[in-house]
């Protein structure tokens, strides 16, 4: 039987989908790309915004049209939040929450046998241990790979549903992460990306202390022989301080990049969001990272149109992005999530205002990226080239600059082989092209 997958949402979902696909394959199923003309269609869902849930519903309707007789199974955050009722009404046959996703294989087989809708959504807050799934989840052709090291969140930001649908913080043991990373390096992967629902909280449940335990993981993985690098998926500003920076600044395999979600440049909005840091503290963190390593890459998230966000508040976000040269700014409009405190706040912002603010911030964000590129002009950085399009190779530096390289006709065999293998290649930046830089290789 053919099994196809659609993954919506975060990189953790991508990793989990791969693990489920590998289990189906080990049971003799044919795993195929896409969900058209399959016997079993599986959606790993997202619930982070109302638009994300809308995409899930649209995907289910499309799958049912394309595959009227197939089994449709949905797992993840949407059923965890909804309980499964809405998904059942859309014609889903198997509905499973965020606990024990690997169990969806047995649930599908049970449905095939009994032909009765299965809903398995338990109280995620009762889940206290990490589901130690493993997957060969690669990015861009077996050169970068994820390892899911953590699940859950206990921050409960007032706008966010994720803590409610992912449960308590659960962490993968250091030795298990090491063994998984070791196999990936031996298989030829050049970058290991440590990811989770809130990676910054890794180890909180292992009683090793926030932040320091992540350093333990990086130290352990760094002992694996081979030419590779380590990237952390994201970090909370609240865990990055002088002590943490001192612990990581001399780890040679760690990428000089952090995804630090600021969410707003206004202290009033940050307080209403429950973010537990100020604009000034965030700027200090960025300065400390860049003092430790020049041109340290910082990417971030910003929400526009949070309830009560005034024009003055929004201007503070604009000014923050003008002040800090970011590698990338991901901009989101506030999405009301039932069950979160912010959904009951007064002074909701009109959609047309959110749209205008997104456009204004996007313009400033592009200039912020350009300024970061200019700071790197003439520098040399290691790049893993991951794909080739229209004669040009594309990859990322350790500080998360997207780089394109078009080899000359007489490029040396050594360089060509290194490009194809995905080796870490030193390049010199040449030109800013808005969302990427060109380079040369000697």
HELIX and SHEET records of a PDB file:
HELIX    1   1 UNK A   11  UNK A   26  1                                  16    
HELIX    2   2 UNK A   50  UNK A   66  1                                  17    
HELIX    3   3 UNK A   77  UNK A   82  1                                   6    
HELIX    4   4 UNK A   85  UNK A   89  1                                   5    
HELIX    5   5 UNK A  101  UNK A  103  5                                   3    
HELIX    6   6 UNK A  104  UNK A  114  1                                  11    
HELIX    7   7 UNK A  124  UNK A  126  5                                   3    
HELIX    8   8 UNK A  162  UNK A  166  1                                   5    
HELIX    9   9 UNK A  174  UNK A  186  1                                  13    
HELIX   10  10 UNK A  199  UNK A  201  5                                   3    
HELIX   11  11 UNK A  204  UNK A  206  5                                   3    
HELIX   12  12 UNK A  212  UNK A  222  1                                  11    
HELIX   13  13 UNK A  237  UNK A  239  5                                   3    
HELIX   14  14 UNK A  242  UNK A  248  1                                   7    
HELIX   15  15 UNK A  267  UNK A  273  1                                   7    
HELIX   16  16 UNK A  279  UNK A  292  1                                  14    
HELIX   17  17 UNK A  311  UNK A  323  1                                  13    
HELIX   18  18 UNK A  341  UNK A  344  5                                   4    
HELIX   19  19 UNK A  351  UNK A  376  1                                  26    
HELIX   20  20 UNK A  413  UNK A  421  1                                   9    
SHEET    1   A 6 UNK A  30  UNK A  32  0                                        
SHEET    2   A 6 UNK A   2  UNK A   7  1                                        
SHEET    3   A 6 UNK A  40  UNK A  45  1                                        
SHEET    4   A 6 UNK A  71  UNK A  76  1                                        
SHEET    5   A 6 UNK A  94  UNK A  96  1                                        
SHEET    6   A 6 UNK A 118  UNK A 120  1                                        
SHEET    1   B 3 UNK A 138  UNK A 139  0                                        
SHEET    2   B 3 UNK A 144  UNK A 151 -1                                        
SHEET    3   B 3 UNK A 170  UNK A 171 -1                                        
SHEET    1   C 4 UNK A 138  UNK A 139  0                                        
SHEET    2   C 4 UNK A 144  UNK A 151 -1                                        
SHEET    3   C 4 UNK A 191  UNK A 196  1                                        
SHEET    4   C 4 UNK A 229  UNK A 232  1                                        
SHEET    1   D 3 UNK A 257  UNK A 259  0                                        
SHEET    2   D 3 UNK A 297  UNK A 304  1                                        
SHEET    3   D 3 UNK A 328  UNK A 333  1                                        
SHEET    1   E 6 UNK A 380  UNK A 389  0                                        
SHEET    2   E 6 UNK A 392  UNK A 397 -1                                        
SHEET    3   E 6 UNK A 402  UNK A 406 -1                                        
SHEET    4   E 6 UNK A 437  UNK A 440  1                                        
SHEET    5   E 6 UNK A 424  UNK A 432 -1                                        
SHEET    6   E 6 UNK A 380  UNK A 389 -1                                        
END                                                                             
